[in-house]
Amino acid sequence: MTSAEVLQDAEELLRLGSATLYEASRSDCFLDAAFRPAWEGAQIVGRAYPVSAQLGDNLALHHGIEAAGDGDVLVVDAGGGAHGYWGEVMTVAAQARGIRGLVIDGGVRDTAQLAGLGFPAFSTSISIRGTIKQWPGVLGRPVTLRGRVVHRGDVIVADRDGIAVIPSARYDEVLASSRERAAKEDAFMARLRDGESTLDLYDFRGLGAPERGPAER
């Protein structure tokens, strides 16, 4: 599965959405809810290029921009530091190389400029606090973001609901399962609009009945 193949599927992946992809995967392929879009409407589809940075130091990200390729998403472990690791200058450099977005356990800044450039970034904070440039970091090796391991080539799908990380070896399987799930949900929606109960639709009644208070008079 190549970057070109993933980008060819980008519109469909975003239409399916991170939640459906996660549910259809039947695995814990989501990132922590602390990762949020830096600007309203940001969405990412691409292959992960992992970067390990040092707390408060963004030199590794500069190296990552140079090393990553067209269709990649920089996935950065910056230790969760509330620093402005990324901003407008790095965005322009990244876009010139075809980098599709940024996911970082750390902060970004220049969010208005990022929105204007249409560069999607998901971070755990927004911060103007500066960084140093000392440690060149580690590139291309797996990173662990708040308990979730991300490997090079994993498919990243990020939207306003969250971030799904699909292992590259399971991509075709998860995409097929997601299509099936979406079709099934479309059929369920029609039945719900006709007044059917979710308890019956999902066969939840067998899980027990709630206790009820006195009837209102």
N, C-alpha and C positions, 0 to 999 in steps of 0.2 A: 504494500500500500504506500503510494508516493504522495508527496505534498500536492502534486497536481490533481491526483484523484480525490484527495480530501477537499481541496478548494472547489473542485467540480461539484461536490456534494454540499457545499457550504449553505446554500439557500435552503435546501431540504433539512439539513441539520438544525438550522436556526428555527425553521418552521416547526419541527418536532419539539425542540426546546430541551434545555438541560434536564428538566424534571422527568420528561418522558424517557430520555436516553438513560438516565440513572435508574429509573424503575425497570425499564426493559432489560438492563444489564444483569439484574438480580445479583448485584454485588455492591460493595461500599465504594463506588467510584466517584465520590463527590468530595469537594474541598470544603473546609470549615466555613461556616456562615459568616465569619469575620471578613472574608474576602468580598468586597463590594465594588461596583463600577465607580470609577472616578468621575464620571459624568453621565447624566441621564441618557439612556438609549445606547450605551456602549454594548457591543456584542463582539465575540471573538470566535473564530473557527480557524484552527491551524494545528500543526504538529509541534509538540513540546521540544524546546531546546533548554535543558536545565542549566542554571547558573547558581553557584554557591558564592555568596558574598560575605564579607565580614560586617559585623554590627557597626553602623555609622560610616561605612566605607563603600563607595560606589565604583571603585576602579574596575571591579570584576564585571560590572554592567557594560562599561565601555568596551572591554574585551569581548563580551558576549555579543554586542552589536556587530563587531567585526567578524566574529566566527559564525554567527547564525546565517541562515540562507533564506531564500524566497519561500514564503509559506510557513515559516517557523513562528512560534510564539515563545518569547523569553519567559521562562518560569523560574523565578528567582527566590532562593532562600536567603533573606537578609536578616534573619533572626528576629523578625517582627519589630525592628526598630522604627520609631516614629521620626524618621528623617526624610528629607526630600531626595530620595535616591534617583529620581527620574523627573525630567521636565521637558520643556519645549525643544531645547537644543538636541537632546538625545532622541527625541521623537522624530525630528527631521532627518537625523542620521539613520535611524532605524527604517523609516519609510523608504529612503533611497535604496535600501538593500532588500526591500520586499518583506520585511518583518511585519507580521499580521497583528501583533498585540503584545501586551505585557501582563503577566500575573506575578505579583510580588508580595511576599510576607514582609511588609515594610511600607514606607510611605512614598507618595508621589506629590508633585506640586504642578503649578501652571495648568490647572485643570481646565480653565477656559480655553487656553491655547490648544490643549489636547483635543478638546471637543471641536474646536474650529478646524483642526487638521483632520478630524475624523479618525484619530488613533485611539483604539480601545485599550484602556488600562484598568485592571482590577487590582486593588490593593487592600491592605488592612488598616491604612490610615491615610489622611491627607496632612502633609506637614511641610512647612517652609524651612525647617531646621536643616542646616548644611551638613555636608559629608566631607570626609577626608579621602585621599587617594593614595593608599599605601599597599594594600594586598591585592594582587591580580586575580585571585579567586581560583575556582575550579569550574571547568566548562565541560558540558556534555555528559557528565556522570549523574546518576539519579540523585534527586533531592527529596527531602522529606518536609512537607509543608503541613505543620500542625497534625502530624500523625499519618498523613497520606503520602505514599511514595509516588513520585512522578519520574518516569523514564523518558529518555530521548526517543522521540517518535510517537509517544502517546498522543492521542487526539484530544485537543482541548475544545470544549464547547462552553462558552460563558455567555450568560444573558442576565437579565435583571433578577431572575429567580436563584441563580447560583452558578456553579462551575462543575461540569462533568468532565472526568478524566478517563477516557476510554483506552484501555491497553491496546497497543497497535495490533497484537495478535488476535484480538477479539473484535476488531472494528467491523468487519463484514457481518459477523453474527449479531452484534448489538444493533447495527443499523437495520438489519432485517427484522429483528424482534421489535424494534421501535416502530417500524412501519405497521407491523401487525397490531401492536398495542394502540396506536393512533386510530387505526381503522375500527378496532373494537370499541374504543371510546366514542367515536363518532356515532356508532350504532346505539350505544348507551345514552348519549345525549338526546337522541330522538325519542327514546322511550321515556326519559325523564321529562321531556317537554310535554309528553302525553299524560303526565301525572303519576307515573309509576314511582314507588318509594325506593330510595337508595337501600333500605333494609332488605327489600325483596330482590332488587336488581343484583346486589352483591351477596345475597343469601346470608345476611347478618343476623336474622332472627334467631337462629339456632345458638347464637353466642350468649343468649340470656336477655331477660326483660328488665328494664329499669324499675326502681322503686318510685312510687308516685305520691305526691302530697294529697291532702284532702281536695275533693272536687270543688271548684269554684261555684259559688251560688249566684 
